[in-house]
Amino acid sequence: MGAPADLFSDHGRNLRQGGLAGLLRRAPVQVQPEASVRVALGLMREKRVGAVVVTDPAYGLPLGILTQQDVIERVVLAGGGLDEPVAGVMTGGVVALPVSASAHQARLALARHDLRHLVLLDAAGGLAGVVSRNDLYAARSFDTDDLVEAIQGAGSLDALAAAAGRVREAAGDMVAGGGEAERVCEWIAILNDLIVQAAIDLAEREFDLPLVRWCWLGFGSEGRLEQTLDTDQDNGLLFLPESKVDTENLRSRFLPFAQRVNALLDHCGFPLCKGGVMAGNPRWCLSLAEWRGQFASWMSSASPADLLNATIFFDLRALSGDTGLAADLQDWLLGAAGDNPLFLRFMAANSLQAGPPLGRIRDFVVDRESGLLDLKRDGSRLFVDVARIHALALGITETSTAGRLREAGEELGWPAGEVEACTEAFDFIQQLRLRHQQAGGQGAANSISPDSLNELERAFLKESFRQARKLQQRLQLRYQL
């Protein structure tokens, strides 16, 4: 199952492992607002870059960005002069991300705002550097560009639903073409994130939302960037009241909006969560203090229901709104979980209750009635659970399973070859899930017959389960279970 030429390059794979900071190999090229366009072009040529950042001379904060394409369109073709100041032709109101942001967040920002360059900020809010579309992508296919345009141009629910249908078809084509699961899932996540944001934009037109900080959260597989072709909604809403007495009033105003977004997404092919894990449910439309209290309650009691909730809600990611609120919640959660080794031990013991379906006589232990293997329950979940526990214990902000395993392996000193074997095993199981869903359509879920696999696939699957068992053994040893 070789990896095809798809949305991301090997360079992109390295980026997923190292974060955006790994792309900043030079100091940012910057000019002050009064500098001429001629000077800016000279710097671009000298430094061999496609853009310069216009910064505030007093504080060094980014004010705008000027690209070579901007100069062509706004100066040359418009009949302007090269000696006019860049302040008059730059793109102001720059879209910026902290340098600690993930590659997914950067790719999503490029797609959402149709950008070729993205400004990165350091911890103090100053200019850290610039990354380009080429830094983040090997190439963008016309299909992807068309899909992004269709999503962002959807002015009605029916248009958005049609765009969402095209995304599912294109995702199925990628899977049929043998796409590497980690790449395909992130491609799906980028476009699904855009669909969620478009649905929120449509709903916002219908409601007068409170003027407070709020954020739409994704949980579970959506939070891990691991949505497959068969997925429902797992989301919540986080808001920050100005005082405690405002909480109930704000919730009553956010709930109709959240319920409308849930309904829009359902119409777009993302079924309502049967377990009610949705922002339109009052249980999951909470203030920052309430979310912290809910997480703290789960960690203090660690009942079976609490541990089940932890497997869903502890994989959280901001999808829209004030992403800083989600970052604050995640930082608090990682700190609280890391300081609670007893809870982590309970989580580890819970995850070890089920092992990989490897038989002593036959290759696999299948369901007696159906003769099938559940690739999610008995396969990918084993990797997901172990990775989550290590992330909580080590304060890892990465939410994807492969990313967590890579960072945990580096932190804990695992041999690089073993880490690679684990991530490849997880990717193979995910790829089988995607292929099975693509072949059977939505509703095919995750159960397969081992007899449907060829000899090589059976061998790969057996080795993948062995890698899951090794991960579980490491966890068992770490927590002395």
FIMAR-951106 format. One record per residue (C-alpha): residue number from 1; residue in one letter; z negated, x negated, y. Coordinates in steps of 0.1 Angstrom, whole numbers, plus 5000, padded with zeros to 4 digits. Layout:
<sites>
(site NUM; A; (Z; X; Y)) ...
</sites>
This chain:
<sites>
(site 1; M; (5000; 5000; 5000)) (site 2; G; (5012; 4977; 5027)) (site 3; A; (5004; 4984; 5063)) (site 4; P; (5035; 4996; 5082)) (site 5; A; (5046; 4988; 5117)) (site 6; D; (5026; 5014; 5135)) (site 7; L; (5007; 5020; 5167)) (site 8; F; (4985; 4989; 5166)) (site 9; S; (4992; 4953; 5159)) (site 10; D; (4971; 4927; 5141)) (site 11; H; (4960; 4917; 5176)) (site 12; G; (4948; 4952; 5179)) (site 13; R; (4928; 4948; 5147)) (site 14; N; (4911; 4918; 5161)) (site 15; L; (4904; 4937; 5193)) (site 16; R; (4886; 4964; 5173)) (site 17; Q; (4864; 4938; 5159)) (site 18; G; (4856; 4919; 5191)) (site 19; G; (4857; 4946; 5219)) (site 20; L; (4875; 4944; 5253)) (site 21; A; (4857; 4912; 5263)) (site 22; G; (4878; 4893; 5238)) (site 23; L; (4909; 4900; 5258)) (site 24; L; (4896; 4885; 5291)) (site 25; R; (4909; 4849; 5287)) (site 26; R; (4914; 4843; 5325)) (site 27; A; (4898; 4851; 5358)) (site 28; P; (4912; 4883; 5373)) (site 29; V; (4939; 4879; 5399)) (site 30; Q; (4928; 4895; 5431)) (site 31; V; (4937; 4899; 5468)) (site 32; Q; (4921; 4914; 5498)) (site 33; P; (4934; 4946; 5514)) (site 34; E; (4950; 4928; 5544)) (site 35; A; (4970; 4904; 5522)) (site 36; S; (5008; 4910; 5523)) (site 37; V; (5029; 4923; 5495)) (site 38; R; (5047; 4890; 5496)) (site 39; V; (5015; 4871; 5489)) (site 40; A; (5006; 4895; 5461)) (site 41; L; (5040; 4890; 5444)) (site 42; G; (5037; 4852; 5448)) (site 43; L; (5003; 4854; 5430)) (site 44; M; (5018; 4875; 5402)) (site 45; R; (5046; 4850; 5397)) (site 46; E; (5023; 4820; 5399)) (site 47; K; (4997; 4834; 5374)) (site 48; R; (5023; 4851; 5353)) (site 49; V; (5007; 4886; 5355)) (site 50; G; (5021; 4920; 5361)) (site 51; A; (4994; 4932; 5385)) (site 52; V; (4968; 4921; 5410)) (site 53; V; (4936; 4939; 5419)) (site 54; V; (4928; 4946; 5455)) (site 55; T; (4891; 4940; 5461)) (site 56; D; (4866; 4946; 5489)) (site 57; P; (4861; 4913; 5507)) (site 58; A; (4824; 4919; 5513)) (site 59; Y; (4812; 4929; 5478)) (site 60; G; (4842; 4921; 5455)) (site 61; L; (4844; 4956; 5443)) (site 62; P; (4879; 4968; 5431)) (site 63; L; (4896; 4991; 5457)) (site 64; G; (4930; 4995; 5441)) (site 65; I; (4957; 4978; 5420)) (site 66; L; (4992; 4967; 5427)) (site 67; T; (5018; 4962; 5400)) (site 68; Q; (5053; 4948; 5401)) (site 69; Q; (5066; 4983; 5394)) (site 70; D; (5047; 4996; 5424)) (site 71; V; (5064; 4971; 5446)) (site 72; I; (5098; 4981; 5433)) (site 73; E; (5092; 5018; 5438)) (site 74; R; (5070; 5019; 5470)) (site 75; V; (5084; 4989; 5489)) (site 76; V; (5119; 4978; 5478)) (site 77; L; (5134; 5012; 5470)) (site 78; A; (5115; 5029; 5499)) (site 79; G; (5130; 5004; 5523)) (site 80; G; (5096; 4988; 5532)) (site 81; G; (5089; 4952; 5541)) (site 82; L; (5073; 4926; 5519)) (site 83; D; (5050; 4916; 5549)) (site 84; E; (5032; 4949; 5550)) (site 85; P; (4996; 4948; 5537)) (site 86; V; (4989; 4957; 5501)) (site 87; A; (4964; 4983; 5512)) (site 88; G; (4993; 5006; 5522)) (site 89; V; (5011; 5005; 5489)) (site 90; M; (4985; 4999; 5463)) (site 91; T; (4973; 5025; 5438)) (site 92; G; (4938; 5034; 5450)) (site 93; G; (4910; 5050; 5432)) (site 94; V; (4913; 5027; 5402)) (site 95; V; (4905; 5039; 5367)) (site 96; A; (4880; 5014; 5355)) (site 97; L; (4858; 5009; 5324)) (site 98; P; (4829; 4986; 5317)) (site 99; V; (4838; 4955; 5298)) (site 100; S; (4815; 4967; 5271)) (site 101; A; (4837; 4997; 5264)) (site 102; S; (4855; 5001; 5231)) (site 103; A; (4892; 4996; 5225)) (site 104; H; (4895; 5033; 5217)) (site 105; Q; (4881; 5042; 5251)) (site 106; A; (4906; 5019; 5268)) (site 107; R; (4935; 5032; 5248)) (site 108; L; (4924; 5068; 5256)) (site 109; A; (4921; 5060; 5294)) (site 110; L; (4956; 5045; 5294)) (site 111; A; (4970; 5076; 5277)) (site 112; R; (4951; 5102; 5297)) (site 113; H; (4960; 5087; 5331)) (site 114; D; (4995; 5073; 5321)) (site 115; L; (4985; 5038; 5331)) (site 116; R; (4999; 5003; 5322)) (site 117; H; (4969; 4984; 5335)) (site 118; L; (4931; 4991; 5333)) (site 119; V; (4904; 4975; 5354)) (site 120; L; (4873; 4962; 5336)) (site 121; L; (4839; 4960; 5354)) (site 122; D; (4809; 4938; 5346)) (site 123; A; (4774; 4950; 5343)) (site 124; A; (4769; 4949; 5380)) (site 125; G; (4800; 4970; 5387)) (site 126; G; (4820; 4940; 5399)) (site 127; L; (4855; 4931; 5388)) (site 128; A; (4855; 4915; 5354)) (site 129; G; (4893; 4915; 5346)) (site 130; V; (4923; 4935; 5339)) (site 131; V; (4938; 4945; 5305)) (site 132; S; (4974; 4958; 5301)) (site 133; R; (4990; 4983; 5278)) (site 134; N; (5006; 4954; 5259)) (site 135; D; (4971; 4939; 5254)) (site 136; L; (4960; 4970; 5236)) (site 137; Y; (4992; 4981; 5218)) (site 138; A; (5019; 4964; 5198)) (site 139; A; (5043; 4990; 5209)) (site 140; R; (5042; 5027; 5218)) (site 141; S; (5066; 5049; 5199)) (site 142; F; (5086; 5075; 5217)) (site 143; D; (5069; 5101; 5195)) (site 144; T; (5035; 5091; 5207)) (site 145; D; (5046; 5091; 5243)) (site 146; D; (5062; 5126; 5239)) (site 147; L; (5030; 5139; 5222)) (site 148; V; (5008; 5126; 5250)) (site 149; E; (5031; 5142; 5276)) (site 150; A; (5031; 5175; 5257)) (site 151; I; (4993; 5176; 5255)) (site 152; Q; (4988; 5167; 5291)) (site 153; G; (5015; 5190; 5303)) (site 154; A; (5002; 5220; 5284)) (site 155; G; (4994; 5246; 5311)) (site 156; S; (4985; 5273; 5287)) (site 157; L; (4966; 5278; 5254)) (site 158; D; (4998; 5285; 5234)) (site 159; A; (5014; 5253; 5248)) (site 160; L; (4984; 5232; 5238)) (site 161; A; (4982; 5248; 5204)) (site 162; A; (5019; 5239; 5199)) (site 163; A; (5012; 5203; 5209)) (site 164; A; (4983; 5201; 5185)) (site 165; G; (5005; 5213; 5157)) (site 166; R; (5030; 5185; 5165)) (site 167; V; (5001; 5160; 5164)) (site 168; R; (4992; 5172; 5129)) (site 169; E; (5029; 5169; 5118)) (site 170; A; (5032; 5134; 5132)) (site 171; A; (4999; 5124; 5116)) (site 172; G; (5012; 5136; 5083)) (site 173; D; (5044; 5116; 5087)) (site 174; M; (5023; 5085; 5094)) (site 175; V; (5003; 5090; 5063)) (site 176; A; (5035; 5096; 5042)) (site 177; G; (5048; 5064; 5056)) (site 178; G; (5019; 5044; 5042)) (site 179; G; (4999; 5039; 5074)) (site 180; E; (4967; 5020; 5071)) (site 181; A; (4939; 5045; 5072)) (site 182; E; (4918; 5029; 5100)) (site 183; R; (4949; 5027; 5123)) (site 184; V; (4960; 5063; 5114)) (site 185; C; (4925; 5077; 5120)) (site 186; E; (4922; 5061; 5154)) (site 187; W; (4957; 5073; 5163)) (site 188; I; (4946; 5108; 5153)) (site 189; A; (4914; 5104; 5173)) (site 190; I; (4932; 5093; 5205)) (site 191; L; (4954; 5124; 5204)) (site 192; N; (4927; 5148; 5193)) (site 193; D; (4905; 5135; 5222)) (site 194; L; (4933; 5143; 5246)) (site 195; I; (4935; 5178; 5230)) (site 196; V; (4898; 5183; 5235)) (site 197; Q; (4900; 5171; 5271)) (site 198; A; (4930; 5194; 5278)) (site 199; A; (4910; 5224; 5263)) (site 200; I; (4881; 5215; 5285)) (site 201; D; (4904; 5214; 5315)) (site 202; L; (4918; 5248; 5307)) (site 203; A; (4883; 5263; 5302)) (site 204; E; (4870; 5247; 5335)) (site 205; R; (4896; 5268; 5354)) (site 206; E; (4878; 5299; 5342)) (site 207; F; (4842; 5290; 5350)) (site 208; D; (4822; 5279; 5380)) (site 209; L; (4803; 5250; 5363)) (site 210; P; (4770; 5237; 5378)) (site 211; L; (4773; 5206; 5399)) (site 212; V; (4753; 5184; 5376)) (site 213; R; (4761; 5155; 5353)) (site 214; W; (4773; 5167; 5319)) (site 215; C; (4791; 5154; 5289)) (site 216; W; (4810; 5168; 5259)) (site 217; L; (4799; 5151; 5227)) (site 218; G; (4816; 5146; 5194)) (site 219; F; (4796; 5141; 5162)) (site 220; G; (4802; 5132; 5125)) (site 221; S; (4837; 5120; 5117)) (site 222; E; (4849; 5128; 5152)) (site 223; G; (4821; 5105; 5165)) (site 224; R; (4831; 5078; 5141)) (site 225; L; (4869; 5080; 5149)) (site 226; E; (4874; 5090; 5113)) (site 227; Q; (4889; 5124; 5115)) (site 228; T; (4914; 5131; 5087)) (site 229; L; (4941; 5158; 5084)) (site 230; D; (4915; 5184; 5073)) (site 231; T; (4887; 5186; 5099)) (site 232; D; (4866; 5212; 5117)) (site 233; Q; (4846; 5210; 5149)) (site 234; D; (4814; 5190; 5153)) (site 235; N; (4804; 5189; 5190)) (site 236; G; (4777; 5194; 5215)) (site 237; L; (4770; 5195; 5252)) (site 238; L; (4746; 5172; 5271)) (site 239; F; (4736; 5179; 5307)) (site 240; L; (4711; 5164; 5331)) (site 241; P; (4690; 5189; 5352)) (site 242; E; (4676; 5179; 5385)) (site 243; S; (4643; 5193; 5375)) (site 244; K; (4626; 5208; 5344)) (site 245; V; (4628; 5243; 5357)) (site 246; D; (4666; 5241; 5359)) (site 247; T; (4671; 5236; 5322)) (site 248; E; (4673; 5272; 5310)) (site 249; N; (4694; 5282; 5340)) (site 250; L; (4719; 5254; 5334)) (site 251; R; (4721; 5262; 5297)) (site 252; S; (4729; 5298; 5304)) (site 253; R; (4757; 5287; 5327)) (site 254; F; (4771; 5261; 5303)) (site 255; L; (4771; 5282; 5272)) (site 256; P; (4799; 5306; 5280)) (site 257; F; (4821; 5276; 5290)) (site 258; A; (4812; 5257; 5258)) (site 259; Q; (4819; 5288; 5237)) (site 260; R; (4853; 5292; 5254)) (site 261; V; (4862; 5256; 5246)) (site 262; N; (4851; 5261; 5210)) (site 263; A; (4874; 5291; 5208)) (site 264; L; (4903; 5272; 5224)) (site 265; L; (4900; 5244; 5199)) (site 266; D; (4898; 5269; 5170)) (site 267; H; (4931; 5283; 5183)) (site 268; C; (4945; 5248; 5183)) (site 269; G; (4938; 5242; 5146)) (site 270; F; (4902; 5228; 5147)) (site 271; P; (4882; 5255; 5128)) (site 272; L; (4848; 5265; 5140)) (site 273; C; (4821; 5246; 5122)) (site 274; K; (4806; 5267; 5094)) (site 275; G; (4772; 5251; 5100)) (site 276; G; (4773; 5260; 5137)) (site 277; V; (4774; 5224; 5150)) (site 278; M; (4791; 5233; 5182)) (site 279; A; (4784; 5231; 5219)) (site 280; G; (4786; 5269; 5222)) (site 281; N; (4755; 5271; 5200)) (site 282; P; (4723; 5271; 5222)) (site 283; R; (4708; 5247; 5197)) (site 284; W; (4733; 5220; 5206)) (site 285; C; (4737; 5227; 5243)) (site 286; L; (4708; 5206; 5255)) (site 287; S; (4695; 5185; 5284)) (site 288; L; (4691; 5148; 5280)) (site 289; A; (4653; 5152; 5275)) (site 290; E; (4659; 5179; 5249)) (site 291; W; (4684; 5158; 5229)) (site 292; R; (4659; 5129; 5229)) (site 293; G; (4632; 5153; 5218)) (site 294; Q; (4654; 5166; 5190)) (site 295; F; (4662; 5131; 5177)) (site 296; A; (4626; 5121; 5180)) (site 297; S; (4615; 5152; 5159)) (site 298; W; (4640; 5143; 5132)) (site 299; M; (4628; 5107; 5131)) (site 300; S; (4591; 5117; 5130)) (site 301; S; (4592; 5142; 5101)) (site 302; A; (4622; 5129; 5081)) (site 303; S; (4624; 5160; 5059)) (site 304; P; (4656; 5165; 5038)) (site 305; A; (4670; 5188; 5065)) (site 306; D; (4662; 5162; 5092)) (site 307; L; (4679; 5134; 5072)) (site 308; L; (4710; 5156; 5067)) (site 309; N; (4711; 5162; 5105)) (site 310; A; (4708; 5125; 5111)) (site 311; T; (4740; 5119; 5091)) (site 312; I; (4758; 5142; 5115)) (site 313; F; (4743; 5138; 5149)) (site 314; F; (4735; 5101; 5149)) (site 315; D; (4772; 5094; 5149)) (site 316; L; (4778; 5105; 5185)) (site 317; R; (4805; 5097; 5210)) (site 318; A; (4814; 5110; 5245)) (site 319; L; (4847; 5129; 5246)) (site 320; S; (4848; 5142; 5281)) (site 321; G; (4827; 5144; 5313)) (site 322; D; (4801; 5119; 5323)) (site 323; T; (4803; 5093; 5296)) (site 324; G; (4774; 5074; 5311)) (site 325; L; (4751; 5102; 5299)) (site 326; A; (4762; 5097; 5263)) (site 327; A; (4757; 5059; 5266)) (site 328; D; (4722; 5065; 5279)) (site 329; L; (4714; 5088; 5250)) (site 330; Q; (4729; 5064; 5225)) (site 331; D; (4709; 5034; 5239)) (site 332; W; (4677; 5054; 5237)) (site 333; L; (4685; 5065; 5201)) (site 334; L; (4692; 5030; 5189)) (site 335; G; (4660; 5017; 5205)) (site 336; A; (4639; 5045; 5190)) (site 337; A; (4654; 5042; 5155)) (site 338; G; (4652; 5004; 5156)) (site 339; D; (4615; 5008; 5163)) (site 340; N; (4610; 5032; 5134)) (site 341; P; (4614; 5012; 5102)) (site 342; L; (4598; 5040; 5081)) (site 343; F; (4624; 5065; 5092)) (site 344; L; (4652; 5040; 5083)) (site 345; R; (4636; 5035; 5049)) (site 346; F; (4637; 5072; 5044)) (site 347; M; (4673; 5073; 5054)) (site 348; A; (4681; 5044; 5030)) (site 349; A; (4663; 5061; 5001)) (site 350; N; (4682; 5093; 5008)) (site 351; S; (4715; 5075; 5009)) (site 352; L; (4708; 5058; 4975)) (site 353; Q; (4702; 5091; 4957)) (site 354; A; (4739; 5092; 4949)) (site 355; G; (4759; 5063; 4937)) (site 356; P; (4796; 5056; 4931)) (site 357; P; (4811; 5076; 4902)) (site 358; L; (4817; 5047; 4879)) (site 359; G; (4814; 5054; 4841)) (site 360; R; (4801; 5031; 4814)) (site 361; I; (4828; 5041; 4789)) (site 362; R; (4855; 5058; 4811)) (site 363; D; (4866; 5044; 4844)) (site 364; F; (4852; 5073; 4865)) (site 365; V; (4826; 5100; 4862)) (site 366; V; (4844; 5133; 4872)) (site 367; D; (4832; 5168; 4876)) (site 368; R; (4828; 5184; 4842)) (site 369; E; (4844; 5217; 4851)) (site 370; S; (4872; 5206; 4873)) (site 371; G; (4878; 5170; 4861)) (site 372; L; (4881; 5159; 4898)) (site 373; L; (4866; 5132; 4920)) (site 374; D; (4854; 5141; 4955)) (site 375; L; (4866; 5111; 4975)) (site 376; K; (4845; 5121; 5005)) (site 377; R; (4812; 5129; 4988)) (site 378; D; (4814; 5102; 4961)) (site 379; G; (4834; 5076; 4980)) (site 380; S; (4837; 5073; 5017)) (site 381; R; (4803; 5088; 5024)) (site 382; L; (4786; 5059; 5006)) (site 383; F; (4801; 5034; 5030)) (site 384; V; (4794; 5056; 5060)) (site 385; D; (4757; 5061; 5052)) (site 386; V; (4751; 5024; 5047)) (site 387; A; (4769; 5014; 5078)) (site 388; R; (4750; 5040; 5099)) (site 389; I; (4716; 5028; 5087)) (site 390; H; (4725; 4991; 5096)) (site 391; A; (4738; 5002; 5130)) (site 392; L; (4706; 5020; 5138)) (site 393; A; (4684; 4992; 5125)) (site 394; L; (4704; 4965; 5144)) (site 395; G; (4712; 4983; 5176)) (site 396; I; (4749; 4983; 5170)) (site 397; T; (4767; 5006; 5195)) (site 398; E; (4800; 5007; 5175)) (site 399; T; (4804; 5041; 5158)) (site 400; S; (4832; 5036; 5133)) (site 401; T; (4822; 5027; 5098)) (site 402; A; (4844; 4996; 5095)) (site 403; G; (4833; 4984; 5129)) (site 404; R; (4797; 4989; 5120)) (site 405; L; (4801; 4970; 5087)) (site 406; R; (4818; 4941; 5105)) (site 407; E; (4791; 4938; 5131)) (site 408; A; (4763; 4943; 5106)) (site 409; G; (4778; 4916; 5083)) (site 410; E; (4780; 4891; 5111)) (site 411; E; (4744; 4899; 5122)) (site 412; L; (4730; 4897; 5087)) (site 413; G; (4750; 4867; 5076)) (site 414; W; (4771; 4883; 5049)) (site 415; P; (4800; 4862; 5037)) (site 416; A; (4832; 4870; 5056)) (site 417; G; (4851; 4876; 5024)) (site 418; E; (4826; 4902; 5013)) (site 419; V; (4827; 4921; 5046)) (site 420; E; (4865; 4922; 5044)) (site 421; A; (4864; 4934; 5009)) (site 422; C; (4840; 4963; 5019)) (site 423; T; (4862; 4974; 5048)) (site 424; E; (4893; 4972; 5027)) (site 425; A; (4877; 4993; 5000)) (site 426; F; (4866; 5019; 5025)) (site 427; D; (4901; 5019; 5040)) (site 428; F; (4917; 5024; 5006)) (site 429; I; (4895; 5055; 4999)) (site 430; Q; (4903; 5069; 5033)) (site 431; Q; (4940; 5063; 5027)) (site 432; L; (4938; 5082; 4994)) (site 433; R; (4920; 5111; 5012)) (site 434; L; (4947; 5112; 5039)) (site 435; R; (4976; 5111; 5013)) (site 436; H; (4960; 5138; 4992)) (site 437; Q; (4955; 5160; 5023)) (site 438; Q; (4991; 5153; 5035)) (site 439; A; (5006; 5162; 5001)) (site 440; G; (4986; 5194; 4997)) (site 441; G; (4984; 5206; 5034)) (site 442; Q; (4952; 5217; 5051)) (site 443; G; (4926; 5229; 5027)) (site 444; A; (4935; 5203; 5001)) (site 445; A; (4902; 5187; 5011)) (site 446; N; (4891; 5156; 4992)) (site 447; S; (4891; 5163; 4955)) (site 448; I; (4916; 5145; 4933)) (site 449; S; (4923; 5139; 4896)) (site 450; P; (4921; 5103; 4886)) (site 451; D; (4950; 5111; 4863)) (site 452; S; (4972; 5117; 4893)) (site 453; L; (4969; 5080; 4903)) (site 454; N; (4990; 5052; 4889)) (site 455; E; (4975; 5022; 4871)) (site 456; L; (4973; 5000; 4902)) (site 457; E; (4957; 5028; 4923)) (site 458; R; (4931; 5035; 4896)) (site 459; A; (4923; 4998; 4896)) (site 460; F; (4920; 4997; 4934)) (site 461; L; (4898; 5028; 4934)) (site 462; K; (4875; 5014; 4907)) (site 463; E; (4871; 4982; 4927)) (site 464; S; (4865; 5002; 4959)) (site 465; F; (4836; 5020; 4942)) (site 466; R; (4822; 4987; 4930)) (site 467; Q; (4822; 4975; 4966)) (site 468; A; (4803; 5006; 4975)) (site 469; R; (4778; 4998; 4948)) (site 470; K; (4774; 4963; 4962)) (site 471; L; (4767; 4977; 4997)) (site 472; Q; (4741; 5000; 4983)) (site 473; Q; (4725; 4971; 4964)) (site 474; R; (4722; 4952; 4996)) (site 475; L; (4706; 4982; 5013)) (site 476; Q; (4682; 4986; 4984)) (site 477; L; (4671; 4950; 4986)) (site 478; R; (4667; 4951; 5024)) (site 479; Y; (4644; 4981; 5022)) (site 480; Q; (4628; 4971; 4989)) (site 481; L; (4636; 5004; 4972)) 
</sites>
